[in-house]
């Protein structure tokens, strides 16, 4: 699961009032470099929750350093974005959103504590019958 995907996920368990952003508990991360397109990343910025992306980055930073330090160094992102984002920041955003993959772990609802498992990079967001 890419952090871009995480940015769009939320818990819909019955009774949940604050199911976003989901907490990330990674057990396995992988780095896979993908082609960088600055225009695409810039166009995507209006469609993401930047605070949610920063939250996700911080959630996985320690595990990323432990698992990927030989291949990848977590880039720094600014606390806020303005309209004139330079190419270095766009590249860092690209790396965070597209190149880090949470392969195994869990997403956790901040409101209910419900755990959604991530296996082979796929988050299982299916609710149980009593949660609908």
Residue pairs with C-beta under 8 A, 6 or more apart in sequence:
1 101
1 102
1 103
1 118
1 121
1 122
1 123
2 97
2 98
2 100
2 101
2 102
3 53
3 56
3 57
3 60
3 96
3 97
3 100
3 102
4 44
4 48
4 97
4 98
5 123
6 21
6 22
6 24
6 52
6 56
6 102
6 107
6 123
7 21
7 48
7 49
7 52
7 53
7 56
7 97
9 20
9 22
9 107
9 123
9 125
10 19
10 20
10 21
10 22
11 19
11 20
11 22
11 109
11 110
11 111
11 112
11 114
11 116
12 19
12 125
12 127
13 19
13 109
13 111
13 112
13 114
13 127
13 131
14 130
14 131
14 132
15 112
16 109
16 111
16 112
17 111
18 110
18 111
19 109
19 110
19 111
19 112
20 49
20 52
20 110
21 49
21 52
21 55
21 56
21 110
22 107
22 108
22 109
22 110
22 116
23 59
23 107
23 108
23 109
23 110
24 56
24 59
24 60
24 102
24 105
24 106
24 107
24 108
25 59
25 105
25 106
25 107
25 108
25 115
26 59
26 60
26 63
26 102
26 104
26 105
26 118
27 63
27 104
27 105
27 106
28 67
28 102
28 103
28 104
28 105
29 60
29 63
29 64
29 67
29 68
29 100
29 101
29 102
29 103
30 67
30 68
30 100
30 101
30 103
31 68
31 71
31 72
31 99
31 100
31 101
32 99
32 101
33 99
34 94
34 98
34 99
36 90
36 91
36 94
37 94
38 87
38 90
38 91
38 94
41 90
41 93
41 94
41 97
42 85
42 90
44 97
45 81
45 85
45 93
48 97
50 80
50 81
53 77
53 93
53 96
53 97
54 77
54 79
57 74
57 77
57 96
60 100
60 102
61 74
64 72
64 74
64 100
65 74
68 100
72 95
72 99
72 100
74 96
74 100
75 91
75 92
75 95
75 96
76 92
77 89
77 92
77 93
77 96
78 89
81 89
85 93
101 121
102 118
102 121
103 118
103 120
103 121
104 118
104 119
104 120
105 117
105 118
106 115
106 116
106 117
106 118
107 115
107 116
107 118
107 123
107 125
108 114
108 115
108 116
109 115
109 116
114 131
116 123
116 124
116 125
117 123
117 124
118 124
